[in-house]
Amino acid sequence: MLQLKSKQSSFHCLLYNKIPDNHILKQIKRVVDFSFINELLKDTYCENFGRPAKEPELMCKLLFLQHIYNLSDEKVITEASFNLTYLYFLDVNPEDTLPERSLLSKFRKLKLGEQMLDEIIIEIVRQCVEKGLLNDSSVSIDATHVEANTIKKTPERLMKHLARKIIKSYQEETKKELENLPEVPNYKEISDHKQAKQVMKDYLETVIETTESNATTETPETNQLIVKAKEILDEPKFMNQTGIRSLIDEDARVGRKSKTANFFGYKVEFIMTTDQRIITAVRTANGAYVDGTLIEELLNDTLSSGLTINEFYGDKAYFRKSILEKIEELEAQSYVPVSSSAYRIDESEYSYNKDSDQWFCSQGNETVSRKYFKRKRNDAKSSIQEGYRYYFEKETCRSCPKHDDCAKKAVRKILYTGVNTIEFYEISQNQKTDVFKEKYKKRASIEGKNAELKRFHGLGRAKSYGLVAMSKQAKLAAIAVNLKRIAAIMTAKSSCFFEIFVSFRINYTF
């Protein structure tokens, strides 16, 4: 049952006067009104029954403190019990008792949903916009990887562990030993990786069949494990090592940092105001996530906070037709470098004339005709490939000194382009200008925000297991850095006002 109480009514609250006005928590409290949290979470509590509960606002503030100072559940309760600035920020009396750490964990897991955290981020940003603290019209987007709180395992090892769990569960539920079980293969002695996987798969399937024939309705846990093992084996990605890699954290996946380096865990993608560096939206996905997939949700959250977007910054991963179209719909200018995976024209060899719709090679030859084509791809990524074939002039190609290197055995060079190549060529030319290069330097601010989240707020590694827990961790970390940034902006404004005031006194005192 939720009961709202009057705050800081004790005589001992006079002690809070000792806190300096420029303290980070005092600056935050001066700008952000957290009372909306009680209204936001009231439906998660019973209105008339149950024992009195701690206010959601208090519990959320404890979580904010935890992520601002990167503390554990136990440490934040201990620190807040005797730290005056923490108690002031929490809106409690110095002598009040704080909740147990177990209650903080339960609140985070059971009461605080992902969508509620999104709404908290939006509301904090909206308050900053309304108070004139945030007037940035440019945003940047980026995704950062987060290591899972467990190690990744090979399919062989996972299948061995699954078989062991099934056998152990059956024996605990029935108090009997399973008979006619094959000996556990030593997959480490098998040099051929594919053969080792097949051997362990056969072993696990044998264990499943043997256990299934002996299982009854009185072995529910064993039956669940059998169903789970079958689902894992039926997933094609599992044997290819791109699916589940841990029984502890089943949502974590292997992702790519670069062409040569990978990681096991999650990706956190967020949008941030470029100049004032306030995070406006956050989304979390598994490590195999393709950057920009959830951009529509991120943009909607950003616009919901009252911000307008005139400029959009991103790295090469966001150079895709669908993303560029969304930015165009917002009537915003995009500053996203051309990606070689989307635009493959070698501009040192070819140039394009828009007026004549012709391509020119480095030797001066020009295309004389073009034809539209549509065909099936050889790879499995997409079924259809469409674009244009541009044909160079035969005689000029035949007499060209680079003919053998360029056209190979063909009589003339045929240049294949995609349906968006012309548009991307114009974007590529624009990005070579000094104006674009100077503007694009602003995107670097989001890299600093990534470093801050990882180094000071625990986003380098997951603290728990599962996608939901990781999402909550990322969003709470985003709120923490936002509150810190709000305090920094307030301090900068106060310093600026003080300098103007001193300058005025010096210049106009007679």
VMD Tcl script that draws the C-alpha trace (Angstrom):
set ca {
  {0.00 0.00 0.00}
  {1.44 3.36 -1.05}
  {1.23 6.18 1.49}
  {2.72 9.60 0.67}
  {4.30 11.42 3.61}
  {5.49 14.96 4.24}
  {9.22 15.31 3.63}
  {12.06 16.84 5.66}
  {9.80 18.11 8.45}
  {12.23 17.36 11.28}
  {14.11 20.04 13.24}
  {17.32 18.16 12.35}
  {16.86 19.19 8.71}
  {18.65 22.42 9.64}
  {21.81 20.34 9.28}
  {21.24 20.39 5.52}
  {22.19 24.08 5.54}
  {25.80 22.91 5.91}
  {25.71 21.47 2.37}
  {27.36 23.90 -0.12}
  {25.03 25.39 -2.73}
  {27.30 24.21 -5.55}
  {27.19 20.54 -4.48}
  {26.19 18.27 -7.37}
  {23.17 16.77 -5.58}
  {21.92 20.18 -4.50}
  {22.22 21.44 -8.08}
  {20.28 18.42 -9.38}
  {17.50 18.83 -6.82}
  {17.18 22.51 -7.70}
  {16.49 21.71 -11.38}
  {14.71 18.34 -11.48}
  {11.39 17.71 -9.75}
  {11.19 13.96 -9.12}
  {7.64 13.98 -7.70}
  {6.29 12.67 -11.04}
  {7.78 9.25 -10.20}
  {5.13 8.57 -7.53}
  {2.37 9.19 -10.06}
  {4.18 7.14 -12.71}
  {4.51 4.04 -10.52}
  {1.36 4.26 -8.41}
  {-0.42 1.57 -10.46}
  {2.22 -0.97 -9.40}
  {1.05 -0.68 -5.77}
  {-2.24 -1.68 -4.11}
  {-4.26 1.39 -3.15}
  {-6.05 0.05 -0.06}
  {-4.37 -3.16 1.11}
  {-0.96 -4.30 2.31}
  {1.57 -2.80 4.63}
  {2.81 0.76 3.99}
  {5.41 0.79 1.21}
  {8.40 3.01 0.65}
  {7.72 5.78 -1.85}
  {8.76 5.01 -5.44}
  {10.44 8.43 -5.59}
  {12.70 7.49 -2.66}
  {13.53 4.09 -4.16}
  {14.32 5.61 -7.57}
  {16.53 8.27 -6.01}
  {18.47 5.54 -4.22}
  {19.00 3.83 -7.58}
  {20.10 7.15 -9.12}
  {22.63 7.65 -6.30}
  {23.82 4.09 -6.77}
  {24.61 4.70 -10.44}
  {25.97 8.22 -10.01}
  {28.60 6.95 -7.57}
  {28.80 3.37 -8.96}
  {27.89 1.66 -5.67}
  {26.45 -1.76 -4.82}
  {22.98 -2.16 -3.27}
  {24.49 -2.65 0.18}
  {27.00 0.20 -0.18}
  {24.46 2.80 -1.31}
  {22.19 2.09 1.69}
  {25.17 2.22 4.06}
  {26.52 5.45 2.56}
  {23.11 7.12 2.47}
  {22.50 6.32 6.14}
  {25.13 8.80 7.36}
  {25.88 11.05 4.35}
  {24.03 14.36 4.75}
  {24.10 15.17 1.04}
  {22.57 11.79 0.18}
  {19.84 12.23 2.80}
  {19.10 15.74 1.52}
  {18.81 14.45 -2.05}
  {16.51 11.63 -0.88}
  {14.13 14.15 0.73}
  {14.18 12.39 4.12}
  {14.91 13.53 7.65}
  {18.42 12.82 8.99}
  {17.01 10.45 11.62}
  {14.77 8.48 9.21}
  {15.43 4.80 8.55}
  {16.25 3.83 4.98}
  {14.93 0.66 3.30}
  {16.85 -2.62 3.41}
  {19.08 -3.44 0.46}
  {16.89 -6.45 -0.39}
  {13.95 -4.09 -0.88}
  {16.01 -2.04 -3.34}
  {16.70 -5.16 -5.39}
  {13.03 -6.20 -5.34}
  {11.92 -2.72 -6.38}
  {14.31 -2.73 -9.34}
  {13.21 -6.19 -10.50}
  {9.47 -6.13 -9.79}
  {8.31 -2.51 -9.81}
  {10.62 -0.59 -12.11}
  {9.90 -1.58 -15.71}
  {11.92 -0.71 -18.81}
  {9.17 1.54 -20.19}
  {8.96 3.42 -16.88}
  {12.68 4.14 -17.05}
  {12.16 5.46 -20.60}
  {9.45 7.78 -19.30}
  {11.72 8.97 -16.46}
  {14.47 9.85 -18.97}
  {11.95 11.66 -21.20}
  {10.47 13.62 -18.27}
  {13.87 14.72 -16.94}
  {14.88 15.95 -20.40}
  {11.49 17.65 -20.85}
  {11.93 19.55 -17.57}
  {15.36 20.74 -18.73}
  {13.85 21.94 -22.02}
  {11.00 23.77 -20.26}
  {13.39 25.52 -17.87}
  {15.65 26.68 -20.70}
  {18.55 24.55 -19.53}
  {18.56 22.48 -22.70}
  {18.21 24.19 -26.09}
  {20.27 21.90 -28.30}
  {18.83 21.07 -31.74}
  {21.50 18.60 -32.87}
  {21.71 14.96 -31.77}
  {24.27 12.17 -32.10}
  {23.71 8.42 -32.08}
  {26.07 5.60 -31.21}
  {26.10 2.04 -29.90}
  {28.54 0.63 -27.37}
  {29.21 -2.97 -26.41}
  {28.83 -4.33 -22.87}
  {30.47 -7.57 -21.78}
  {28.16 -10.21 -20.30}
  {28.56 -11.15 -16.64}
  {29.61 -14.67 -17.64}
  {31.91 -16.39 -20.11}
  {30.86 -17.73 -23.49}
  {31.02 -21.46 -23.96}
  {31.40 -23.68 -27.01}
  {28.38 -25.71 -28.18}
  {30.18 -28.90 -27.05}
  {30.55 -27.62 -23.51}
  {26.98 -26.34 -23.41}
  {25.60 -29.68 -24.55}
  {27.64 -31.45 -21.89}
  {26.25 -29.11 -19.21}
  {22.69 -29.55 -20.50}
  {23.02 -33.33 -20.31}
  {24.44 -33.08 -16.79}
  {21.58 -30.82 -15.66}
  {18.93 -33.16 -17.07}
  {20.47 -36.20 -15.36}
  {20.92 -34.38 -12.05}
  {17.38 -32.99 -12.10}
  {15.89 -36.43 -12.80}
  {17.87 -38.06 -10.00}
  {16.88 -35.36 -7.49}
  {13.18 -35.58 -8.37}
  {12.91 -39.38 -8.50}
  {15.68 -40.37 -6.05}
  {16.72 -42.95 -8.66}
  {19.71 -43.43 -10.95}
  {19.24 -43.28 -14.71}
  {20.21 -46.57 -16.35}
  {21.67 -47.35 -19.78}
  {23.34 -43.96 -20.11}
  {26.31 -43.75 -22.47}
  {29.69 -42.64 -21.20}
  {30.32 -38.90 -21.42}
  {32.52 -38.28 -24.51}
  {35.77 -36.40 -24.04}
  {35.21 -33.85 -26.80}
  {38.52 -32.11 -26.06}
  {40.42 -35.06 -27.51}
  {38.67 -34.68 -30.87}
  {40.71 -32.36 -33.08}
  {37.96 -31.81 -35.66}
  {35.63 -29.16 -34.21}
  {32.64 -30.19 -36.36}
  {33.05 -33.83 -35.39}
  {33.28 -32.88 -31.69}
  {30.00 -30.96 -31.95}
  {28.27 -33.87 -33.65}
  {29.53 -36.35 -31.02}
  {28.22 -34.18 -28.17}
  {24.93 -33.61 -29.98}
  {24.44 -37.38 -30.36}
  {25.26 -37.84 -26.67}
  {22.78 -35.15 -25.56}
  {20.03 -36.58 -27.79}
  {20.63 -40.03 -26.25}
  {20.37 -38.55 -22.74}
  {17.14 -36.78 -23.70}
  {15.59 -39.97 -25.14}
  {16.60 -42.07 -22.12}
  {15.34 -39.50 -19.61}
  {12.15 -38.85 -21.56}
  {11.23 -42.53 -21.53}
  {11.53 -42.60 -17.74}
  {10.11 -39.14 -16.94}
  {6.57 -38.69 -15.61}
  {4.29 -35.86 -14.52}
  {6.04 -36.06 -11.15}
  {9.28 -34.76 -12.73}
  {8.21 -31.26 -13.91}
  {11.66 -29.67 -13.64}
  {13.23 -32.46 -15.69}
  {10.50 -32.14 -18.32}
  {11.15 -28.40 -18.60}
  {14.89 -29.01 -19.05}
  {14.18 -31.55 -21.80}
  {11.95 -29.08 -23.65}
  {14.61 -26.38 -23.27}
  {17.37 -28.70 -24.56}
  {15.29 -29.62 -27.61}
  {14.65 -25.95 -28.39}
  {18.37 -25.21 -28.21}
  {19.27 -28.14 -30.49}
  {16.57 -27.18 -33.01}
  {17.97 -23.65 -33.33}
  {20.33 -23.59 -36.39}
  {22.32 -20.69 -34.94}
  {23.35 -22.81 -31.95}
  {25.55 -25.22 -33.90}
  {26.98 -22.30 -35.89}
  {28.03 -20.63 -32.60}
  {25.91 -17.53 -33.27}
  {23.09 -18.42 -30.89}
  {22.97 -19.14 -27.17}
  {26.45 -19.43 -25.62}
  {25.66 -19.56 -21.90}
  {23.06 -21.32 -19.75}
  {23.42 -18.61 -17.10}
  {22.77 -15.66 -19.42}
  {20.72 -16.98 -22.32}
  {20.12 -13.54 -23.89}
  {23.79 -12.61 -24.39}
  {25.21 -13.08 -27.89}
  {28.51 -12.84 -29.70}
  {28.94 -9.53 -31.53}
  {31.65 -7.79 -33.52}
  {33.83 -4.91 -32.31}
  {35.70 -4.96 -35.63}
  {36.53 -7.38 -38.45}
  {39.08 -9.15 -36.26}
  {37.71 -8.71 -32.71}
  {34.47 -9.91 -31.15}
  {32.79 -9.78 -27.75}
  {30.13 -11.67 -25.82}
  {27.32 -9.68 -24.30}
  {25.02 -6.82 -25.26}
  {24.85 -3.58 -27.22}
  {23.53 -0.33 -25.78}
  {22.43 2.28 -28.34}
  {21.57 5.82 -27.35}
  {20.85 9.29 -28.72}
  {22.50 12.30 -27.10}
  {22.28 16.05 -27.69}
  {25.54 16.87 -29.44}
  {26.53 20.15 -27.78}
  {25.11 19.84 -24.26}
  {25.63 16.06 -24.06}
  {22.32 15.00 -22.49}
  {21.12 11.45 -23.32}
  {17.55 11.53 -24.63}
  {16.83 7.85 -25.38}
  {18.38 4.43 -24.71}
  {17.79 0.96 -26.12}
  {19.52 -2.35 -25.32}
  {19.83 -5.46 -27.48}
  {21.98 -8.59 -27.65}
  {25.53 -8.45 -28.99}
  {24.49 -9.47 -32.52}
  {22.36 -6.31 -32.87}
  {22.80 -4.27 -36.06}
  {23.33 -0.58 -35.26}
  {20.38 1.61 -36.18}
  {17.68 -1.09 -36.14}
  {15.77 0.65 -33.31}
  {16.44 4.20 -34.49}
  {12.73 4.98 -34.94}
  {12.02 4.26 -31.26}
  {15.02 6.33 -30.20}
  {13.96 9.29 -32.32}
  {10.36 9.11 -31.05}
  {11.54 9.20 -27.42}
  {13.81 12.15 -28.21}
  {11.00 14.12 -29.85}
  {8.63 13.25 -26.96}
  {10.84 15.23 -24.59}
  {10.13 18.44 -26.50}
  {13.40 18.68 -28.42}
  {13.60 19.59 -32.10}
  {16.14 17.87 -34.34}
  {17.86 19.99 -36.99}
  {21.15 18.09 -37.21}
  {21.83 14.36 -36.92}
  {25.31 12.88 -36.36}
  {26.34 9.24 -36.62}
  {29.23 7.04 -37.71}
  {29.45 4.89 -40.85}
  {27.26 2.15 -39.35}
  {24.26 4.48 -39.73}
  {24.79 5.18 -43.43}
  {21.79 3.26 -44.71}
  {18.97 4.34 -47.00}
  {16.25 3.64 -44.40}
  {18.01 5.74 -41.74}
  {18.76 8.61 -44.13}
  {15.08 8.67 -45.14}
  {13.96 8.93 -41.50}
  {16.29 11.88 -40.97}
  {14.96 13.49 -44.14}
  {11.39 13.07 -42.83}
  {12.39 15.11 -39.78}
  {13.72 17.81 -42.14}
  {17.08 17.49 -40.40}
  {20.55 17.68 -41.93}
  {22.43 14.37 -41.66}
  {26.15 14.21 -40.92}
  {26.83 10.51 -41.44}
  {29.96 9.41 -43.36}
  {29.55 7.21 -46.41}
  {29.94 3.50 -45.65}
  {31.88 1.27 -48.04}
  {29.33 -1.52 -47.47}
  {26.52 0.65 -48.89}
  {28.51 2.64 -51.48}
  {31.25 0.77 -53.34}
  {32.31 3.13 -56.12}
  {36.06 3.77 -56.22}
  {36.06 7.55 -56.71}
  {39.77 7.55 -57.55}
  {38.83 5.62 -60.70}
  {35.31 6.87 -61.52}
  {33.41 10.15 -61.43}
  {29.79 10.95 -62.29}
  {28.15 13.74 -64.27}
  {24.59 14.35 -63.10}
  {23.48 16.40 -66.12}
  {24.40 13.79 -68.72}
  {23.91 10.76 -66.44}
  {27.34 9.42 -67.39}
  {30.26 7.86 -65.54}
  {33.84 8.77 -66.48}
  {36.87 6.63 -65.76}
  {40.31 7.93 -64.77}
  {41.53 7.48 -68.37}
  {38.83 9.77 -69.78}
  {36.52 7.12 -71.21}
  {32.79 7.69 -70.72}
  {29.71 5.49 -70.52}
  {27.50 5.51 -73.61}
  {24.43 3.62 -72.35}
  {22.84 2.09 -69.28}
  {20.41 -0.75 -68.58}
  {18.33 -1.58 -65.53}
  {18.84 -5.06 -64.06}
  {17.19 -7.17 -61.39}
  {18.62 -10.52 -60.33}
  {18.93 -12.97 -57.49}
  {21.90 -12.60 -55.18}
  {24.39 -15.41 -54.73}
  {24.50 -14.91 -50.95}
  {21.69 -15.52 -48.46}
  {21.43 -11.98 -47.13}
  {18.92 -10.77 -49.70}
  {17.05 -12.55 -52.44}
  {16.96 -9.71 -54.98}
  {19.62 -7.30 -56.23}
  {18.69 -4.43 -58.54}
  {20.54 -1.54 -60.10}
  {22.01 -0.28 -63.38}
  {24.70 -1.44 -65.78}
  {26.68 1.40 -67.34}
  {28.49 0.47 -70.58}
  {31.71 2.22 -71.58}
  {32.54 2.94 -75.24}
  {34.03 -0.17 -76.88}
  {36.78 1.25 -79.05}
  {38.12 3.56 -76.35}
  {38.18 0.66 -73.88}
  {39.91 -1.64 -76.36}
  {42.75 0.83 -76.96}
  {43.09 1.82 -73.27}
  {46.45 0.89 -71.65}
  {44.56 -0.26 -68.52}
  {42.19 -2.53 -70.44}
  {43.57 -5.83 -69.14}
  {43.46 -4.70 -65.50}
  {40.08 -3.00 -65.77}
  {37.91 -4.98 -68.19}
  {39.82 -8.27 -67.85}
  {38.77 -10.58 -70.71}
  {35.73 -8.50 -71.70}
  {35.78 -6.17 -74.69}
  {34.77 -3.18 -72.59}
  {34.19 -2.22 -68.98}
  {30.68 -2.56 -67.54}
  {30.13 -0.61 -64.33}
  {27.50 -2.04 -61.96}
  {25.76 0.40 -59.65}
  {22.95 0.07 -57.12}
  {19.65 1.94 -57.27}
  {20.92 4.42 -54.64}
  {24.46 4.84 -55.97}
  {23.83 8.22 -57.66}
  {22.30 9.67 -54.50}
  {25.15 8.28 -52.39}
  {27.71 9.72 -54.85}
  {26.34 13.22 -54.32}
  {26.42 12.71 -50.54}
  {30.01 11.49 -50.82}
  {31.02 14.60 -52.77}
  {29.40 16.85 -50.18}
  {31.31 15.10 -47.40}
  {34.60 16.11 -48.95}
  {33.88 19.79 -48.28}
  {35.49 21.67 -45.40}
  {32.04 22.58 -44.04}
  {31.10 18.93 -43.54}
  {34.48 18.01 -42.08}
  {34.30 20.85 -39.56}
  {30.72 20.01 -38.59}
  {31.43 16.30 -38.22}
  {34.04 16.98 -35.54}
  {31.13 17.59 -33.15}
  {30.25 13.88 -33.23}
  {33.33 13.09 -31.14}
  {31.48 14.24 -28.01}
  {29.47 11.01 -27.95}
  {32.67 8.95 -27.70}
  {33.48 10.78 -24.47}
  {30.00 9.94 -23.18}
  {30.61 6.26 -24.00}
  {33.85 6.36 -22.02}
  {32.13 8.06 -19.07}
  {29.37 5.44 -18.96}
  {31.87 2.59 -19.00}
  {34.60 3.97 -16.78}
  {32.61 5.69 -14.03}
  {29.13 4.13 -14.14}
  {29.72 0.41 -14.57}
  {28.53 0.01 -18.16}
  {31.65 -1.87 -19.24}
  {30.20 -5.10 -17.89}
  {26.71 -6.35 -17.07}
  {25.95 -6.54 -13.36}
  {23.28 -9.22 -13.72}
  {21.94 -11.70 -16.26}
  {19.40 -11.30 -19.05}
  {18.37 -8.61 -21.51}
  {15.82 -6.97 -19.19}
  {18.34 -6.54 -16.36}
  {20.93 -5.18 -18.81}
  {18.41 -2.72 -20.24}
  {17.57 -1.40 -16.77}
  {21.26 -1.06 -15.93}
  {21.90 0.93 -19.12}
  {18.95 3.27 -18.59}
  {19.80 3.92 -14.94}
  {23.39 4.68 -15.98}
  {22.04 7.11 -18.61}
  {19.92 8.87 -15.96}
  {22.99 9.11 -13.71}
  {25.18 10.77 -16.35}
  {22.30 13.08 -17.29}
  {21.90 14.26 -13.69}
  {25.65 14.86 -13.45}
  {25.58 16.80 -16.70}
  {22.61 18.91 -15.53}
  {24.58 19.86 -12.41}
  {27.60 20.77 -14.55}
  {25.49 22.99 -16.83}
  {23.98 24.70 -13.79}
  {27.44 25.32 -12.33}
  {28.66 26.76 -15.64}
  {25.64 29.09 -15.84}
  {26.20 30.27 -12.25}
  {29.89 30.96 -12.94}
  {29.00 32.87 -16.11}
  {26.45 34.99 -14.22}
  {28.99 35.72 -11.47}
  {31.62 36.84 -14.00}
  {29.09 39.16 -15.69}
  {28.08 40.59 -12.31}
  {31.71 41.24 -11.26}
  {32.49 42.81 -14.64}
  {29.45 45.09 -14.29}
  {30.51 46.20 -10.79}
  {34.05 46.97 -11.95}
  {32.96 48.94 -15.01}
  {30.09 50.91 -13.46}
  {31.18 51.56 -9.85}
  {32.02 55.23 -9.34}
}
mol new
graphics top color blue
foreach p $ca { graphics top sphere $p radius 0.5 }
foreach p [lrange $ca 0 end-1] q [lrange $ca 1 end] { graphics top cylinder $p $q radius 0.2 }
display resetview
